[in-house]
Amino acid sequence: MRARRLLSLMVVASAILAGTACSAQTSPAPVPAPTGDGPVVSFYGDSYTRGTGASSSDHRWSTIVSVERGWQEINRSENGLGFVNRRATMGAGLDDIPALVIDDQPDIVFVTMGLNDNFSYDRAADQISETIDDDLQRLHDGLPQARIVVVEPFWYTAERPASVDVIAGWVEDAAERIGADHIEGASHWLDGHYADDADSWMASDGLHPNDTGYAVMAEKMDAALRALDPPL
């Protein structure tokens, strides 16, 4: 396991607000039929991949990247979702999104999860670690021909609890165990442009990127995908 520096747990006045970082909307997202004729790509993530805060889904990073590559995007991301967070309250048909991703029979799978699990870390650390392994192993076993891309969990404030790096380490280790591609550094992609920064790339809710933020995330994701071996 790559060594990680564990930061001190943050204590901030906005802790209650932070706990809702990816749950501004709680209704399940409709999943449109994929368009185009390229590889089918299924996205398993939270509100930062669903595109909450963008003016339209066309401006979320996943769609920008998919359109540029001619991919058929199936976006199964949900607000507030984590490896543990919100899993038990998703409702019938959405309580097992990894199963839905497997049913999609995609050529490529993106896993962009973990941000919201920071808000459950103190009470559910062991469960989070176990579920990361379980989810990635299920995707690997259920989609043996698919290429799986696991992204370091995103983050949204300058303050970083120690759990951000701990969870990111678990995600990286689980990706390595199943032979998946791993993209590191994504938790820093919005550094210097959070809600309290002069040059903010955040939407009016202060929790999610705006169109500019998502465009930058798409640029960084594009560069990271091109750097993979083989590139995507």
N, C-alpha and C positions, 0 to 999 in steps of 0.2 A: 504494500500500500504506500502510495506516495505520501511523504510526510506533509502535514498541514499545520500551520500555525493556528492554534485555537485562541480566538480573541475573547476578551471578557464579555460576559453576558450584559447586554445593554439594559439600562434602566432609564426610560424616557417617559415624559409626561403623556406622550401620545400612544402609549402601549395599547390602549383599547382600540384606537383607530387603526393601529398597525395590524391588529388581529383580523381586520376585515379587508386586507389589501386586495385580495382577489375575489371578494364576494359582494361587490357592489350590486350585482344582479345575480339572482339565484335561479331563475327559470332556465331549464335546459335549452341549449342552443339547437335550432333546427339544423339538420345536416343535409345540405343540398346535394343533388346528384353531381358527381364529378364531371367536369367538362374537358374537352381536348381529347387527344388520342395518344398521349405519352404514358409513361409509367404511372401506375396508381400509387399515390402516396397518402398514408393515413397519419394524422397528427394526434397524439395523445398528450394533452397538456392542460394548463389552467387558463385563466383570463388573459395572460400575456401572449398566449397563442391563439385563443379565441378572438382576440383583437378588441377587447373591451377598452373604450376610450378613443378608438379611432372613429373618424367620421363615417366610415362604411367598412365592410369586410374587405373591400378591394384594397384598403390601405394597411391591413395587418401584414406583419412580416411574412407569415406563412404563404399568403396568397401572392405577395410580390415575388417571393422566391419561386413559387410554383409556376406562375405565369411566365417568368423569365426562362424557365427550363422546359416549358411545355408539359408540366406534370398535371395529372388529374388529382386534384386535392380533395381529400375527405377529411374535414376538420372536426374531430370529436372532442375538442377541448371544452371545458366547462369552468365557469366562475367558481372560485373558492375550492376547486378540487386539488387534492393532494394524494400522495400514496396512501395516506390515512385520512386526511381531512375530507370531510363531506362524503366519504365513500358509503356510509350507512344511510345517507339521507337523499340519495340521488333519485329515488323513485323507480317504479317498475320499468324495466327495459333499459335503464341507464345506471343500474347499480353495479354493473360489471363492464366498464368500458374496455378493458383489455380484451374481453371476449368479443365485443363489437369490432374492435380493430382486427382481430383474427378473422372474423367473418368477412371483413372487407377484402381479404386475400390481396393485400397490397404488395407491390414490388419493393417499396421502401416504407419504413416506419420511423417517425420522429417521436422521441419521448422527451418532453420538456416539463418535467414535473419536479416538485419539491419545495417551491417557494412557500406554499401555505402550510406545509408540515412544520415549519419553524414555530407556528403558533400552537402546535400540539406537542412540541418536543419535550417539555418538562414532564409531561404525564405519559408520553407514548413513544419514547425514543426507541425502545427495543422493537416495538411494533412497526415503527417507520422503517427501521433497518431491515427487518424481516420481509416487509411488504415490497420494498424496493427489489430485493432479490427475487421474491415470488413473481412479481409482475414481469420483470425482464426475462426470467427463465420461461414463464408461460409464453411470452411473445416469441422467444427463440424457438421453443419446442413446437408451438402452433404454426409458426411461419418459417420453416427451415430454409426456404429459398429466398426470403426477404432480407434486404439489407437494413439493419437497425442502426439508427443514429441517435445516440443518447447525449443530450445537451446539459451542461452544468445548469442547475436551477437559476432562474433569473432572480434579481433582487431590486428593491425600489426605494431605499433610503440610504443616506450616508452612514447612519448608524448600522452596524452589523453585529447581531448577536453571534456568539460562538457557534450556535447551531447551524448558521448558514454554511460555514466551512465544513462542519462535521457531516451534514447531510450531503453536501457536494462530494465529499470523500466517499461516502457510502454509494452514491450514484456512480461515481467513476469506477470504484472497485467492482460493482455489479456489472457494469458495462464490459469491463475487462474479462470477467468470468465467462460471459457468453460470447466473447469475441466481437462485440459491437464496436462501431465507431464511437468515439467520444470527443465532444467539443468542450474545451475548457475555457474559462474566463468570462462566460456569459453573465455571471452575476455582477460584473463590473462594466457592462456595455453602456449603462446609463450614468456612470459616475460623473459627477460635476454638473448634472442636468436634471436633478431631482426637483421635487415641488418647491423646496425652499431655496433653490439656486437661482441666481440672476438670469441665467440662460436655461430656463426649464424646458424640458421636452415632455412634460407631463400634462395630461388632460385636466379639465377643471376639477375633477374629483381629487386630484393630488395623489392618486394611487396607481394610475395606469398611464402608459405612454399615450401621447397624442400622435397625429399623423407623422410629425417630424421624428418623434421617438421611434415609431415603428419603421420608418424609412431607414433610420440609422441602424436599427437592429437587423433589417434585411440586408444592408450593406455588409455588416459584420458577419452575418450568417453566410452570405454569399462567399466572402473571402475564406471563412472557415471551411466551407464545403469544398471549395477549390483546392484547399491545402490537404484534404484527406488523400489517402492512398488506397485505392484509386480515387481521384476526385469525383465529386458529384456536381 
